[in-house]
Amino acid sequence: MAYCTQQNLVDRFGEEELIQLTDRAGAGTIDAAVVQQAIDDAGGEIDGYVSAAGHSLPLDPVPRILTAYACDIARYRLYDDAATEQVTRRYDDAIKFLRNLAQGVVSLGISGAEGTAGTAEFDGGRQVFGGGGF
């Protein structure tokens, strides 16, 4: 199951950009196979982090935050070695979030994680002031 679709990429970045990034034959259209390869690559990358966070795959439904980051990762893959500063920054932000997810620093806010990864735990800590009233 993919985290994003070609339509998600069109909605976020525009059809013209996807044509420029994928139309290797000069047909003036989006090459769906090239887009799907980038989407699949992004999904594989995300799967590694999500499973490290203890979630069972595939996620259903896919959290919106992962769809957004999957679009950023797929777009970065489509740019290959010509990524702009903005495209690279969005990719880096996605990877930072995914690393934090895998380390349990952030959560997807869904059930399905084993253990305590992605859950909040509170410790009452120690008492700072004595029990006598003020």
C-alpha positions as a Markdown table, in Angstrom:
| # | Residue | x | y | z |
|---|---|---|---|---|
| 1 | Met | 0.0 | 0.0 | 0.0 |
| 2 | Ala | 1.4 | 3.4 | -1.0 |
| 3 | Tyr | 1.5 | 6.4 | 1.3 |
| 4 | Cys | 0.7 | 8.8 | -1.5 |
| 5 | Thr | -0.7 | 8.7 | -5.1 |
| 6 | Gln | 0.1 | 10.5 | -8.3 |
| 7 | Gln | -2.9 | 12.6 | -7.7 |
| 8 | Asn | -1.5 | 13.7 | -4.3 |
| 9 | Leu | 1.7 | 14.8 | -6.1 |
| 10 | Val | -0.3 | 16.7 | -8.7 |
| 11 | Asp | -2.4 | 18.4 | -6.0 |
| 12 | Arg | 0.6 | 19.5 | -4.0 |
| 13 | Phe | 3.1 | 20.4 | -6.7 |
| 14 | Gly | 1.2 | 20.8 | -10.0 |
| 15 | Glu | 0.9 | 18.8 | -13.1 |
| 16 | Glu | 3.4 | 20.9 | -15.0 |
| 17 | Glu | 6.2 | 20.1 | -12.5 |
| 18 | Leu | 5.5 | 16.4 | -12.7 |
| 19 | Ile | 5.5 | 16.6 | -16.5 |
| 20 | Gln | 8.9 | 18.3 | -16.4 |
| 21 | Leu | 10.3 | 15.7 | -13.9 |
| 22 | Thr | 8.9 | 12.6 | -15.6 |
| 23 | Asp | 8.4 | 13.1 | -19.3 |
| 24 | Arg | 11.5 | 11.5 | -20.7 |
| 25 | Ala | 9.9 | 10.7 | -24.1 |
| 26 | Gly | 8.8 | 14.3 | -24.7 |
| 27 | Ala | 5.1 | 13.4 | -25.0 |
| 28 | Gly | 4.0 | 16.4 | -22.9 |
| 29 | Thr | 2.4 | 14.2 | -20.3 |
| 30 | Ile | 3.2 | 12.7 | -16.9 |
| 31 | Asp | 4.9 | 9.4 | -17.1 |
| 32 | Ala | 2.9 | 7.3 | -14.6 |
| 33 | Ala | 5.6 | 4.6 | -14.4 |
| 34 | Val | 8.3 | 7.1 | -13.4 |
| 35 | Val | 6.0 | 8.6 | -10.8 |
| 36 | Gln | 5.0 | 5.2 | -9.4 |
| 37 | Gln | 8.7 | 4.3 | -9.0 |
| 38 | Ala | 9.3 | 7.4 | -6.9 |
| 39 | Ile | 6.2 | 6.7 | -4.9 |
| 40 | Asp | 7.3 | 3.1 | -4.3 |
| 41 | Asp | 10.8 | 4.2 | -3.3 |
| 42 | Ala | 9.3 | 6.8 | -0.9 |
| 43 | Gly | 7.0 | 4.1 | 0.6 |
| 44 | Gly | 9.9 | 1.7 | 1.1 |
| 45 | Glu | 11.9 | 4.4 | 2.9 |
| 46 | Ile | 8.9 | 5.3 | 5.1 |
| 47 | Asp | 8.2 | 1.6 | 5.9 |
| 48 | Gly | 11.6 | 1.2 | 7.5 |
| 49 | Tyr | 11.0 | 4.0 | 9.9 |
| 50 | Val | 7.4 | 3.1 | 10.6 |
| 51 | Ser | 8.2 | -0.5 | 11.4 |
| 52 | Ala | 11.1 | 0.6 | 13.6 |
| 53 | Ala | 8.6 | 2.6 | 15.6 |
| 54 | Gly | 6.7 | -0.7 | 16.2 |
| 55 | His | 3.8 | -0.3 | 13.9 |
| 56 | Ser | 2.4 | -3.2 | 11.9 |
| 57 | Leu | 2.4 | -2.6 | 8.1 |
| 58 | Pro | 0.6 | -1.7 | 6.0 |
| 59 | Leu | -1.0 | 1.2 | 7.8 |
| 60 | Asp | -4.6 | 1.5 | 7.0 |
| 61 | Pro | -5.7 | 4.3 | 6.9 |
| 62 | Val | -2.5 | 6.1 | 6.2 |
| 63 | Pro | -2.0 | 9.1 | 8.6 |
| 64 | Arg | -2.2 | 12.4 | 6.7 |
| 65 | Ile | 1.3 | 13.4 | 7.9 |
| 66 | Leu | 2.8 | 10.4 | 6.2 |
| 67 | Thr | 1.0 | 11.2 | 3.0 |
| 68 | Ala | 2.5 | 14.7 | 3.1 |
| 69 | Tyr | 6.0 | 13.4 | 3.8 |
| 70 | Ala | 5.6 | 10.7 | 1.2 |
| 71 | Cys | 4.9 | 13.4 | -1.4 |
| 72 | Asp | 8.0 | 15.3 | -0.3 |
| 73 | Ile | 10.2 | 12.2 | -0.5 |
| 74 | Ala | 8.8 | 11.1 | -3.9 |
| 75 | Arg | 9.3 | 14.6 | -5.2 |
| 76 | Tyr | 12.9 | 14.6 | -4.0 |
| 77 | Arg | 13.4 | 11.2 | -5.7 |
| 78 | Leu | 12.0 | 12.6 | -9.0 |
| 79 | Tyr | 14.4 | 15.6 | -8.9 |
| 80 | Asp | 17.3 | 13.1 | -8.6 |
| 81 | Asp | 20.5 | 15.1 | -8.3 |
| 82 | Ala | 18.9 | 18.4 | -9.5 |
| 83 | Ala | 16.8 | 19.0 | -6.3 |
| 84 | Thr | 16.3 | 22.6 | -5.4 |
| 85 | Glu | 17.1 | 23.9 | -1.9 |
| 86 | Gln | 13.4 | 23.9 | -1.1 |
| 87 | Val | 12.9 | 20.3 | -2.3 |
| 88 | Thr | 15.9 | 19.2 | -0.4 |
| 89 | Arg | 14.8 | 21.0 | 2.8 |
| 90 | Arg | 11.3 | 19.4 | 2.6 |
| 91 | Tyr | 13.0 | 16.0 | 2.1 |
| 92 | Asp | 15.3 | 16.6 | 5.1 |
| 93 | Asp | 12.3 | 17.6 | 7.2 |
| 94 | Ala | 10.5 | 14.4 | 6.3 |
| 95 | Ile | 13.5 | 12.3 | 7.2 |
| 96 | Lys | 13.9 | 14.1 | 10.5 |
| 97 | Phe | 10.3 | 13.4 | 11.4 |
| 98 | Leu | 10.7 | 9.7 | 10.4 |
| 99 | Arg | 13.9 | 9.4 | 12.5 |
| 100 | Asn | 12.1 | 10.9 | 15.5 |
| 101 | Leu | 9.2 | 8.5 | 14.9 |
| 102 | Ala | 11.5 | 5.5 | 14.8 |
| 103 | Gln | 13.1 | 6.7 | 18.1 |
| 104 | Gly | 9.8 | 7.2 | 19.8 |
| 105 | Val | 10.2 | 11.0 | 20.1 |
| 106 | Val | 7.1 | 11.7 | 18.0 |
| 107 | Ser | 4.0 | 9.6 | 17.4 |
| 108 | Leu | 1.6 | 9.0 | 14.6 |
| 109 | Gly | -1.3 | 9.1 | 17.1 |
| 110 | Ile | -2.6 | 5.7 | 16.0 |
| 111 | Ser | -2.8 | 2.3 | 17.7 |
| 112 | Gly | -0.9 | -0.7 | 16.5 |
| 113 | Ala | 2.5 | 0.0 | 18.0 |
| 114 | Glu | 4.0 | -2.7 | 20.1 |
| 115 | Gly | 5.6 | -1.9 | 23.4 |
| 116 | Thr | 5.7 | 1.8 | 24.4 |
| 117 | Ala | 7.1 | 3.4 | 21.2 |
| 118 | Gly | 4.9 | 6.3 | 20.3 |
| 119 | Thr | 3.0 | 6.5 | 23.5 |
| 120 | Ala | 3.1 | 9.1 | 26.3 |
| 121 | Glu | 4.2 | 8.1 | 29.7 |
| 122 | Phe | 4.3 | 10.4 | 32.7 |
| 123 | Asp | 6.3 | 10.2 | 35.9 |
| 124 | Gly | 5.1 | 12.2 | 38.9 |
| 125 | Gly | 8.8 | 13.0 | 39.7 |
| 126 | Arg | 9.9 | 14.0 | 43.1 |
| 127 | Gln | 8.2 | 16.4 | 45.5 |
| 128 | Val | 10.0 | 19.7 | 45.4 |
| 129 | Phe | 8.4 | 21.3 | 48.4 |
| 130 | Gly | 7.7 | 19.7 | 51.8 |
| 131 | Gly | 4.3 | 18.4 | 52.7 |
| 132 | Gly | 3.8 | 21.2 | 55.2 |
| 133 | Gly | 1.4 | 23.9 | 54.0 |
| 134 | Phe | 2.4 | 27.4 | 53.1 |
